[in-house]
Amino acid sequence: MGQYLTFSLGGRLCGIPALSAQDVLRGQLAVTRVPGAAPEVAGIMNLRGRIVTAVCLRRKFGLPGGQGMAIVVGHGGELYSLMVDAVHEVLSLDDARREEPPATLEPLWRDAVKSVARLDDGLLAILDATAMIGELHGNGKTHENMPDSR
Amino acid sequence: MDDLLQEFLSETAENLGKLDRDLVTLERNPEDAELIRRIFRVVHTVKGNCGFLGLPRLERVAHHAENVLGRCREGKIKPTQATVTLILESLDRIKSITGGLATAGAEPEGDDSALIERLDSVFNGTAMPEKKTEVSALAVDAAEDAASKSLRVRVETLEKLMASVSELVLARNQLLQASRTNTAGDIQASLHRLSQTVTEVQEGVTAARLQPVGHLFERLPRMLRDVATALGKKIALEVEGAETEIDRQMLDMIRDPLTHLVRNAAGHGIEMPEDRAAYDKPAEGKIKLKAWHDGGKVVIQVSDDGRGLDARLIGEKAVARGLVTPERLREMDEKQILQFIYMPGFSTAVEVTALSGRGVGLDVVLGNVRRIGGTVEMDSKPGRGVSFTLRLPLTLSIVQSLVIAAGKERYALPQAGVREIIRYTKKGPSRVEDAGGTPVLRLRDTLLPLAHLGRIAGNSGGEGVIVVLGDGATAFGLVADGVLGTEEIVVKPLPSALCHLRLFSGSAILGDGGVVTVLDAGGLAEHIGAAGFSLAAAQTAPKQKQVVEDKTQLLLFRAGSGAACAVPLPMVYRLEEFDAAKIEQAGGRRVVQYRGRLMPLVETSPLKGGPRQQVIVLNDRDKLLGLMVDSILDIVEEKIALQDAGAQAGVLGSAIVRGQAVDIIDAIHLLGAGQKKGGVWANT
């Protein structure tokens, strides 16, 4: 059994392992745009005195429209705020219901989707948050040794 | 050489440097028990490390010297001049062995038995009458007194304290912001109290972290001695203001840059004694280290009385390294050429050929100093020496910043690099001018390139103010909508997904809780290509580019029997007509009196001649040059495709303008050449 935090993104149902989510942010998020940043990086924001990177998942997957909520995940000693349409619930899922992602997956999604699960009312795409964040650092150039951006 | 050995060498050098001074003091105050203890400890440490690293020769010398010092410590031997001399001799031996160790990686061969014998005879009391020395009570008192006045604090503790103070400052700023909308009296009072306390704590903690900059200077005499000895030079080090205090963290950050600068001065700046004689300078060169406080900044200056920088050699080197074309070099003035020493890797090339040298890792020096919000100024007088002036903030953590607006966005800009803020205007003594389609700032009598924040940030930011940034060589103006205010900010590193952006040095949370990015002056300068060559970039690059790309305004003219020529209109200052009789010969070239001075004249091809001479006056900064032509044809604006570029000096290339082949004149080249000597391009 695994627990997944589900959210919607451009009409699709997605999920990440619930344990990797540290926080869910609601309401208007004050994000400061950073010129020159990767397109999916919406900017930086103040999360209780910490400066965190805001990543717009819709933009990452080439979906139109704005954001409503955000999920905070940690990676390499830093926090990231993943901006999504709406966060739903924590879902318990039998591992047997998880399948390999279909080969017909759109290229933008291919690296991010770890597996899919067939639910009663549709498909749930389980995303790999680490891989998505890792991509922000360019071709394998991660900055693990950067000081904690507290 | 392995790290351990390297570390041992630098540590030993540092310790021995202190010992020299201590021993000289001991000679004068032989009763100073604390001093003897300290000297003993250092020699003991050296000995211990030698044994650990397997350096038998060093260990033996250190061991026997330690024995003698042990006796001194016990009060059994009085540190007389003879004893101190012997110890100094031992230290010199240790230094020479470590010196050999540093260059060869192994202990040099040598016989120390005579020295050891003398040490032993002192140790055994055979050479000296044994005298019981009483440790004076006064000396102990003084030592204890000193101990109670200073306090050892764990750096970690201070670091944590500093972090909480940073947060306190933040909280205060937030409260201040809130108070603007709420004026209840008690909030005001407590806020006032908080504000005062925070300031006090901040000052206290900052003071606790301050250390005399002299710590940095300590190992320099020894290093200098090594360099001087190795090169056969005579160099004296003069230190002034060693007691000037600076933040401990800052001390660490500038250790390497400073060592670099001093080593450079010794290695490349100071000449050999015989060469110095030729310049009527004393055989012994002088390197001066000076530190002082100046308006909330620490200034450290490294100057030497050596040969200075040779712009000609540096220029040649830059051409050889492909950093600049010979044509472009000719357009640059000395100050611009000297900036090449800051180019990465530039120094190494000079080093290898052992030419004028200078600049080993100066790019690193500049980078390090800029990274901590400091600036570097260089002043060179050929034959007289060079000085580098480092201006550093007192502390790294809290930075006084401007908050500036571009469009609807805010950016923080550390005040350290801000020279002045002026209104964006196209009139008056300081104004924005058009230089071939690129706006530049005329600030009194200098032209500065402009960076447009709104455009860089890709927002709707307009032109309200210009913040003039940078130091002498790399000054530029930053155009923004306006300055919203100043605020003390705690700069935090950008998240790792963004730390590759060179435009920003970090991020910060403002008093109102909003997040801003902190602009980096160096990154901005790089962005507009102002780094190093501000004026060259502002003046030549855009114009040349314009000739090659885009639509270009050209002045067409006919010179002699040749084909039609054109010169980029932005370079044209005026069109004049001179009486042919007024054209004079001076120093083998043609000149004409123009606006109170002599303006050189060049012709592009033999002229028909006549009573009146048409002249196109070109200008670049303060340079004027007259281009003699037969007739002005037209002004055209056209998209041109340059061909045969660079085939002929003074000609950018040829292009088809209105169906006709036209030579495009390289005005910048002409201006540069025209100023130098008479042998100008042309008479073909």
Interface residues (C-beta under 8 A of the other chain):
Chain A: A30 T32 R33 V34 P35 G36 A37 A38 V41 G43 I44 M45 N46 G49 I51 V52 T53 V55 G76 E78 Y80 I133 L136 H137 G138 T142 H143 E144 M146 P147 S149 R150
Chain B: E167 L170 E409 R410 I456 A457 G458 N459 K492 P493 L494 P495 S496 A497 L498 C499 H500 L501 L503 F504 S507 I509 G513 G514 V515 V516 T517
